[in-house]
Amino acid sequence: MYIRVPATEIASMNTAYTSPKKHAIVAGGSLAGLLAAKVLSKHYSSVTIIEKDSVQRKPEARKGQAQAYHLHALLPAGLQVLSHYFPGFLDDLSSHGVKVLDFASSMNWYCYGGFRKRFPIGIEVIIVSRALLEHVVRERILAMPNIQLVDNTLVKQLTTTDDKQSITGIVTENKNTGQTNLVSADFVMDTSGRGSRTAQWLKELGYGETPVSEVKVNVGYTTRIYTRDPGDAHGESWIISTPIAPGHKRFGAAFPIENNRWMVTVGGWHNDHAPTLETEYLEFVRGLPNPALYDVVSTNKAVGDFIQYKFPFSLRRHYEKLRRFPVGFLVAGDAFSSFNPIYGQGMSSAALQVELLDKLLNEQVPDQDLAKTFFKRSTSIIDVIWSMATGEDFRYPQTSGTRPPGIKLVNKYIEQVHKATTKDEVVCGAFLKVIALLKPPTHLFQPAILWRVLRQGKPK
């Protein structure tokens, strides 16, 4: 049953439980927050999700989720996490018309002068809008008896013990009435997204300045929905066009999402953004080297208006570098690290972080050690994704940020990998497993792959 619980009822509701760990709060109801609630529900008697937007019992792109109107990718690693926590998850999605495809045989991906090899790889991928994906997960979550959702509610601040060493709850504000409430909790998790205020709150509590890393990319893109004929020759493919950096900046993608629609997103790096006027937009798409994209937008009927989104920089908050961190509190998802969304890594990164939290709770890591352990271990997840995303971004000289040593040499090799994926199934398969987050980037440097890449790069 869908339950929307007023914040004023939460404290009395919690008194019915006798577990030592009674109540957990998740601040933020996006996919990261929903997954966190699922995991915490195994370890706490009750879990409350605090969501700033109004939440309806239907797929929706909410006002506070600007990116939800655009293309999203749940990478295979993230899909595996969701399938683990929600048995029958793929069947749920399929019942809504979501396509479950083979990762390699379903792609129509132009890059570096050719199309990546298509072949069955045995790795499943779903093509779905973020709105429907979150809806399906949220319905599963809210069917659980010990998880509640409080929407239209802001988290204004954290509450602590007198010595400020432990978090004891939050102060909320109802967006409609302005009423504030003190909500007690044994554990609070911030999954509120890129706009998280945790760093500021920690500073005010005496925990110092949280170190941050920024990589400025000035990416912008435009999205539009189109009708799709179920018999469309492109309808069983996800279509991508990526640029040859640094000479080209424009990209595009079209995914056959549920309800027989195409979701098309096109844009570029460093202010080479797609226009929102029909004629200029069509010319932008026509200029992309994958002709399937223009086929989609020129032969199908547009549904709705153009929607534009701008992403100035990737942001990483290094909570693992703080000397101290309060007990009973954690941060995950975009509130922790926000990557260039072009690479579709954010939701899967959040899923892997929450899976790690579950492992630590199962290991019964002491409360006073949980944050330190979580942030330390999560760096192995975030380091990989951050290096992959920013490594590609650093192909452009306009990208600003701390460039890793040897990035030019690495990128020169990865460029050869990209080219080899258009000719060699083995290399393409290795590459896809890496971007799927199923294998580490070092997988591409194994001798067998390295030899095949270098062989493809030799003059004929």
Secondary structure, 3 states (H helix, E strand, C coil): CCCECCHHHHHHHHCCCCCCCCEEEEECCCHHHHHHHHHHCCCCCEEEEECCCCCCCCCCCCCCCHHHHCCCCCCHHHHHHHHHHCCCHHHHHHHCCCEEEECCCCEEEEECCEECCCCCCCCEEEECCHHHHHHHHHHHHHCCCCEEEECCEEEEEEEECCCCCEEEEEEEEECCCCCEEEEECCEEEECCCCCCCHHHHHHHCCCCCCCEEEEEEEEEEEEEEEECCCCCCCCCCEEEECCCCCCCCEEEEEEEECCCEEEEEEEECCCCCCCCCHHHHHHHHHCCCCHHHHHHHHHCCEEEEEEEEEEEEEEEECHHHCCCCCECEEECHHHCEECCHHHCCHHHHHHHHHHHHHHHHHCCCCHHHHHHHHHHHHHHHHHHHHHHHHHHHCCCCCCECCCCCCHHHHHHHHHHHHHHCCCCHHHHHHHHHHHCCCCCHHHHHCHHHHHHHHHHHCCC
